[in-house]
Structure formats: C-alpha cells, structure tokens
Amino acid sequence: MIKIALYQPDIPQNVGAMMRLAACMDISLDIIEPCGFPWNKKKIQSSAMDYINSVTYERSSSWEAFLRNKGNRRLILMTTKSKTSYLDFKFSEHDILLAGSESSGVPDFIHDAVDASITIPMKAGLRSLNIVNATSMILGEALRQTR
C-alpha cells in the first residue's frame, strides 16, 4: 500500500493534518526526524484531532534509519524542482510519496537518491502549495491509479 513520508517537517500542525489525511485514506505515515519543532503530541493532536488514534505512523530518527526500514519500495519525491507532472506519472501500490520540510525541501543528496521526482503544474510566478494540500492532490491520483 502507498505510504507518505515527511522529511524533517517544520510545522507541527502540518504533521497533524497529514496524520488526519493518512488516517482517512487508510495509509501509513513515516516522519523522518529531526523535526523542526520539539515533538509535542498535544500540539500535533490539535490538527490531527482524534484521527491520531486511527493512523499508523512511524518516527525514524534520521534519513539513514528511514532507508533501513523502507524495504524495496520506490521513493517518489514531491517537489517544485521536477519537470514531471504527477498527472503523467505511473504510480505503484508500493510507492512512498516523500515530502520535504516546509522551509527548505530536501537536500541535494535526497534528490539524487529517490527513484523519481514529480511536481504539480502551477500558474507561472507562484512558488508552491501547502504541503498537505499538495500531498492530498498527488495521493488522490496515486490511489486512483492503484486501487
């Protein structure tokens, strides 16, 4: 089943909203630390609400720890630095959709390590969507293709 992974997220409310998305779509979530905030379940729960009890999530202490546990799944980076539209991409049911941190994305070595990079085509001159909104769009297409 498709998974979502968050690389060093900066905003606890986005983590909570992503937990809610994962719970509602019946997928699991990986959180790759360190986070840009002290882990505070109460703060996260304000966005995740009671869905936090319905989501399967795992916290990895580092990128390396995450890689050790990912198995042979493809890593698909959701980024503004790709020319491949998510609408033109063929998803697999075992993909991990990887989102970078809200403030800085992911480092170059992760761009080099992923199996593919995809983007959401947007109006010229605008930078990006909220991480949860963007992930929702891409996840919706991935699930449409694989379910």
NULORO-269158 format. One record per residue (C-alpha): y, z, x; residue in one letter; residue number from 0. Coordinates in Angstrom, 1 decimal. Last residue first. Layout:
<pts>
pt c2 = Y | c3 = Z | c1 = X | residuo = A | num = NUM $
...
</pts>
This chain:
<pts>
pt c2 = 1.0 | c3 = -6.1 | c1 = -6.9 | residuo = R | num = 146 $
pt c2 = 1.8 | c3 = -7.8 | c1 = -3.6 | residuo = T | num = 145 $
pt c2 = 4.6 | c3 = -10.3 | c1 = -4.3 | residuo = Q | num = 144 $
pt c2 = 6.4 | c3 = -8.3 | c1 = -7.0 | residuo = R | num = 143 $
pt c2 = 6.0 | c3 = -5.2 | c1 = -4.8 | residuo = L | num = 142 $
pt c2 = 7.7 | c3 = -6.8 | c1 = -1.8 | residuo = A | num = 141 $
pt c2 = 10.5 | c3 = -8.2 | c1 = -4.1 | residuo = E | num = 140 $
pt c2 = 11.2 | c3 = -4.7 | c1 = -5.5 | residuo = G | num = 139 $
pt c2 = 11.0 | c3 = -3.2 | c1 = -2.1 | residuo = L | num = 138 $
pt c2 = 13.7 | c3 = -5.5 | c1 = -0.9 | residuo = I | num = 137 $
pt c2 = 16.0 | c3 = -4.7 | c1 = -3.7 | residuo = M | num = 136 $
pt c2 = 15.3 | c3 = -1.0 | c1 = -3.6 | residuo = S | num = 135 $
pt c2 = 15.7 | c3 = -0.9 | c1 = 0.2 | residuo = T | num = 134 $
pt c2 = 19.2 | c3 = -2.4 | c1 = -0.1 | residuo = A | num = 133 $
pt c2 = 20.2 | c3 = 0.0 | c1 = -2.8 | residuo = N | num = 132 $
pt c2 = 18.9 | c3 = 3.0 | c1 = -0.7 | residuo = V | num = 131 $
pt c2 = 20.6 | c3 = 1.8 | c1 = 2.5 | residuo = I | num = 130 $
pt c2 = 24.0 | c3 = 1.3 | c1 = 0.8 | residuo = N | num = 129 $
pt c2 = 24.9 | c3 = -2.4 | c1 = 1.1 | residuo = L | num = 128 $
pt c2 = 26.2 | c3 = -4.1 | c1 = 4.2 | residuo = S | num = 127 $
pt c2 = 29.1 | c3 = -5.7 | c1 = 6.1 | residuo = R | num = 126 $
pt c2 = 31.2 | c3 = -7.9 | c1 = 3.8 | residuo = L | num = 125 $
pt c2 = 33.0 | c3 = -10.9 | c1 = 5.3 | residuo = G | num = 124 $
pt c2 = 30.8 | c3 = -13.6 | c1 = 3.7 | residuo = A | num = 123 $
pt c2 = 29.1 | c3 = -12.5 | c1 = 0.5 | residuo = K | num = 122 $
pt c2 = 25.6 | c3 = -11.3 | c1 = 1.1 | residuo = M | num = 121 $
pt c2 = 22.1 | c3 = -12.6 | c1 = 2.0 | residuo = P | num = 120 $
pt c2 = 19.8 | c3 = -9.6 | c1 = 2.2 | residuo = I | num = 119 $
pt c2 = 18.1 | c3 = -9.4 | c1 = 5.5 | residuo = T | num = 118 $
pt c2 = 14.7 | c3 = -9.5 | c1 = 7.2 | residuo = I | num = 117 $
pt c2 = 13.3 | c3 = -8.7 | c1 = 10.6 | residuo = S | num = 116 $
pt c2 = 9.6 | c3 = -9.3 | c1 = 11.5 | residuo = A | num = 115 $
pt c2 = 6.8 | c3 = -7.7 | c1 = 13.6 | residuo = D | num = 114 $
pt c2 = 9.0 | c3 = -5.0 | c1 = 15.0 | residuo = V | num = 113 $
pt c2 = 9.1 | c3 = -4.0 | c1 = 18.7 | residuo = A | num = 112 $
pt c2 = 12.1 | c3 = -6.1 | c1 = 19.9 | residuo = D | num = 111 $
pt c2 = 14.4 | c3 = -4.9 | c1 = 17.1 | residuo = H | num = 110 $
pt c2 = 13.1 | c3 = -1.4 | c1 = 18.0 | residuo = I | num = 109 $
pt c2 = 14.1 | c3 = -1.9 | c1 = 21.6 | residuo = F | num = 108 $
pt c2 = 17.5 | c3 = -3.0 | c1 = 20.5 | residuo = D | num = 107 $
pt c2 = 18.4 | c3 = 0.4 | c1 = 18.9 | residuo = P | num = 106 $
pt c2 = 18.2 | c3 = 0.8 | c1 = 15.2 | residuo = V | num = 105 $
pt c2 = 21.0 | c3 = 0.9 | c1 = 12.5 | residuo = G | num = 104 $
pt c2 = 24.0 | c3 = 2.8 | c1 = 13.8 | residuo = S | num = 103 $
pt c2 = 25.7 | c3 = 4.8 | c1 = 11.0 | residuo = S | num = 102 $
pt c2 = 23.2 | c3 = 4.6 | c1 = 8.2 | residuo = E | num = 101 $
pt c2 = 20.2 | c3 = 5.0 | c1 = 10.4 | residuo = S | num = 100 $
pt c2 = 17.7 | c3 = 2.1 | c1 = 10.4 | residuo = G | num = 99 $
pt c2 = 15.4 | c3 = 1.1 | c1 = 7.6 | residuo = A | num = 98 $
pt c2 = 11.8 | c3 = 0.1 | c1 = 8.1 | residuo = L | num = 97 $
pt c2 = 9.7 | c3 = -1.5 | c1 = 5.4 | residuo = L | num = 96 $
pt c2 = 6.1 | c3 = -0.8 | c1 = 6.4 | residuo = I | num = 95 $
pt c2 = 3.7 | c3 = -3.6 | c1 = 5.4 | residuo = D | num = 94 $
pt c2 = 0.2 | c3 = -3.0 | c1 = 4.1 | residuo = H | num = 93 $
pt c2 = 0.5 | c3 = -5.0 | c1 = 0.9 | residuo = E | num = 92 $
pt c2 = 1.7 | c3 = -8.0 | c1 = 2.8 | residuo = S | num = 91 $
pt c2 = 5.1 | c3 = -9.6 | c1 = 2.3 | residuo = F | num = 90 $
pt c2 = 5.9 | c3 = -13.3 | c1 = 2.6 | residuo = K | num = 89 $
pt c2 = 9.6 | c3 = -13.7 | c1 = 3.4 | residuo = F | num = 88 $
pt c2 = 12.0 | c3 = -16.2 | c1 = 1.8 | residuo = D | num = 87 $
pt c2 = 13.6 | c3 = -13.8 | c1 = -0.6 | residuo = L | num = 86 $
pt c2 = 13.9 | c3 = -11.2 | c1 = 2.2 | residuo = Y | num = 85 $
pt c2 = 16.3 | c3 = -13.7 | c1 = 3.8 | residuo = S | num = 84 $
pt c2 = 15.5 | c3 = -14.5 | c1 = 7.4 | residuo = T | num = 83 $
pt c2 = 18.7 | c3 = -14.7 | c1 = 9.5 | residuo = K | num = 82 $
pt c2 = 18.5 | c3 = -11.2 | c1 = 10.8 | residuo = S | num = 81 $
pt c2 = 21.1 | c3 = -8.8 | c1 = 12.1 | residuo = K | num = 80 $
pt c2 = 22.0 | c3 = -7.2 | c1 = 8.7 | residuo = T | num = 79 $
pt c2 = 18.7 | c3 = -5.3 | c1 = 9.0 | residuo = T | num = 78 $
pt c2 = 15.5 | c3 = -4.4 | c1 = 7.1 | residuo = M | num = 77 $
pt c2 = 12.9 | c3 = -4.2 | c1 = 9.8 | residuo = L | num = 76 $
pt c2 = 9.4 | c3 = -5.2 | c1 = 8.8 | residuo = I | num = 75 $
pt c2 = 6.7 | c3 = -3.2 | c1 = 10.7 | residuo = L | num = 74 $
pt c2 = 3.2 | c3 = -4.7 | c1 = 10.1 | residuo = R | num = 73 $
pt c2 = 0.4 | c3 = -2.2 | c1 = 9.6 | residuo = R | num = 72 $
pt c2 = -2.2 | c3 = -1.7 | c1 = 12.3 | residuo = N | num = 71 $
pt c2 = -2.1 | c3 = 2.1 | c1 = 12.3 | residuo = G | num = 70 $
pt c2 = 1.3 | c3 = 3.7 | c1 = 11.7 | residuo = K | num = 69 $
pt c2 = 0.3 | c3 = 7.1 | c1 = 13.1 | residuo = N | num = 68 $
pt c2 = 0.9 | c3 = 6.5 | c1 = 16.9 | residuo = R | num = 67 $
pt c2 = 4.0 | c3 = 4.5 | c1 = 16.1 | residuo = L | num = 66 $
pt c2 = 5.6 | c3 = 7.4 | c1 = 14.2 | residuo = F | num = 65 $
pt c2 = 4.9 | c3 = 9.7 | c1 = 17.2 | residuo = A | num = 64 $
pt c2 = 6.6 | c3 = 7.2 | c1 = 19.5 | residuo = E | num = 63 $
pt c2 = 9.6 | c3 = 6.9 | c1 = 17.3 | residuo = W | num = 62 $
pt c2 = 10.0 | c3 = 10.7 | c1 = 17.3 | residuo = S | num = 61 $
pt c2 = 9.2 | c3 = 13.9 | c1 = 15.5 | residuo = S | num = 60 $
pt c2 = 7.5 | c3 = 12.1 | c1 = 12.6 | residuo = S | num = 59 $
pt c2 = 8.1 | c3 = 13.5 | c1 = 9.1 | residuo = R | num = 58 $
pt c2 = 5.6 | c3 = 12.5 | c1 = 6.4 | residuo = E | num = 57 $
pt c2 = 6.2 | c3 = 11.9 | c1 = 2.8 | residuo = Y | num = 56 $
pt c2 = 4.1 | c3 = 11.7 | c1 = -0.4 | residuo = T | num = 55 $
pt c2 = 6.5 | c3 = 11.9 | c1 = -3.4 | residuo = V | num = 54 $
pt c2 = 5.9 | c3 = 13.8 | c1 = -6.6 | residuo = S | num = 53 $
pt c2 = 7.3 | c3 = 17.2 | c1 = -5.7 | residuo = N | num = 52 $
pt c2 = 10.5 | c3 = 15.6 | c1 = -4.3 | residuo = I | num = 51 $
pt c2 = 10.8 | c3 = 14.0 | c1 = -7.7 | residuo = Y | num = 50 $
pt c2 = 12.2 | c3 = 17.3 | c1 = -9.0 | residuo = D | num = 49 $
pt c2 = 15.7 | c3 = 16.3 | c1 = -7.8 | residuo = M | num = 48 $
pt c2 = 15.6 | c3 = 13.9 | c1 = -4.9 | residuo = A | num = 47 $
pt c2 = 19.4 | c3 = 14.0 | c1 = -4.7 | residuo = S | num = 46 $
pt c2 = 19.9 | c3 = 17.8 | c1 = -4.8 | residuo = S | num = 45 $
pt c2 = 16.5 | c3 = 18.1 | c1 = -3.3 | residuo = Q | num = 44 $
pt c2 = 17.8 | c3 = 16.8 | c1 = 0.0 | residuo = I | num = 43 $
pt c2 = 20.3 | c3 = 19.6 | c1 = 0.2 | residuo = K | num = 42 $
pt c2 = 17.7 | c3 = 22.2 | c1 = -0.7 | residuo = K | num = 41 $
pt c2 = 15.2 | c3 = 20.8 | c1 = 1.7 | residuo = K | num = 40 $
pt c2 = 17.5 | c3 = 21.3 | c1 = 4.6 | residuo = N | num = 39 $
pt c2 = 16.6 | c3 = 19.4 | c1 = 7.8 | residuo = W | num = 38 $
pt c2 = 19.7 | c3 = 19.7 | c1 = 10.0 | residuo = P | num = 37 $
pt c2 = 21.6 | c3 = 16.4 | c1 = 10.0 | residuo = F | num = 36 $
pt c2 = 21.5 | c3 = 13.2 | c1 = 12.0 | residuo = G | num = 35 $
pt c2 = 17.7 | c3 = 13.2 | c1 = 11.7 | residuo = C | num = 34 $
pt c2 = 15.6 | c3 = 13.4 | c1 = 14.8 | residuo = P | num = 33 $
pt c2 = 13.3 | c3 = 12.1 | c1 = 13.4 | residuo = E | num = 32 $
pt c2 = 11.4 | c3 = 9.3 | c1 = 11.8 | residuo = I | num = 31 $
pt c2 = 11.0 | c3 = 9.9 | c1 = 8.1 | residuo = I | num = 30 $
pt c2 = 8.0 | c3 = 8.2 | c1 = 6.6 | residuo = D | num = 29 $
pt c2 = 7.8 | c3 = 7.5 | c1 = 2.9 | residuo = L | num = 28 $
pt c2 = 4.9 | c3 = 6.9 | c1 = 0.6 | residuo = S | num = 27 $
pt c2 = 4.6 | c3 = 4.6 | c1 = -2.4 | residuo = I | num = 26 $
pt c2 = 4.3 | c3 = 5.2 | c1 = -6.1 | residuo = D | num = 25 $
pt c2 = 7.4 | c3 = 3.3 | c1 = -7.2 | residuo = M | num = 24 $
pt c2 = 9.0 | c3 = 6.3 | c1 = -8.8 | residuo = C | num = 23 $
pt c2 = 8.0 | c3 = 8.7 | c1 = -6.0 | residuo = A | num = 22 $
pt c2 = 9.3 | c3 = 6.2 | c1 = -3.3 | residuo = A | num = 21 $
pt c2 = 12.6 | c3 = 5.8 | c1 = -5.1 | residuo = L | num = 20 $
pt c2 = 13.1 | c3 = 9.5 | c1 = -5.6 | residuo = R | num = 19 $
pt c2 = 12.3 | c3 = 10.1 | c1 = -1.9 | residuo = M | num = 18 $
pt c2 = 14.8 | c3 = 7.4 | c1 = -1.0 | residuo = M | num = 17 $
pt c2 = 17.4 | c3 = 9.2 | c1 = -3.1 | residuo = A | num = 16 $
pt c2 = 16.7 | c3 = 12.5 | c1 = -1.3 | residuo = G | num = 15 $
pt c2 = 16.9 | c3 = 10.7 | c1 = 2.1 | residuo = V | num = 14 $
pt c2 = 20.2 | c3 = 9.2 | c1 = 1.0 | residuo = N | num = 13 $
pt c2 = 21.5 | c3 = 12.6 | c1 = 0.1 | residuo = Q | num = 12 $
pt c2 = 20.5 | c3 = 13.9 | c1 = 3.5 | residuo = P | num = 11 $
pt c2 = 22.7 | c3 = 11.4 | c1 = 5.3 | residuo = I | num = 10 $
pt c2 = 22.2 | c3 = 10.4 | c1 = 8.9 | residuo = D | num = 9 $
pt c2 = 18.6 | c3 = 9.0 | c1 = 8.9 | residuo = P | num = 8 $
pt c2 = 16.8 | c3 = 8.7 | c1 = 12.2 | residuo = Q | num = 7 $
pt c2 = 14.6 | c3 = 5.7 | c1 = 11.3 | residuo = Y | num = 6 $
pt c2 = 13.6 | c3 = 5.7 | c1 = 7.7 | residuo = L | num = 5 $
pt c2 = 10.2 | c3 = 4.3 | c1 = 6.9 | residuo = A | num = 4 $
pt c2 = 9.1 | c3 = 2.8 | c1 = 3.6 | residuo = I | num = 3 $
pt c2 = 5.5 | c3 = 2.1 | c1 = 2.7 | residuo = K | num = 2 $
pt c2 = 3.6 | c3 = -0.8 | c1 = 1.2 | residuo = I | num = 1 $
pt c2 = 0.0 | c3 = 0.0 | c1 = 0.0 | residuo = M | num = 0 $
</pts>
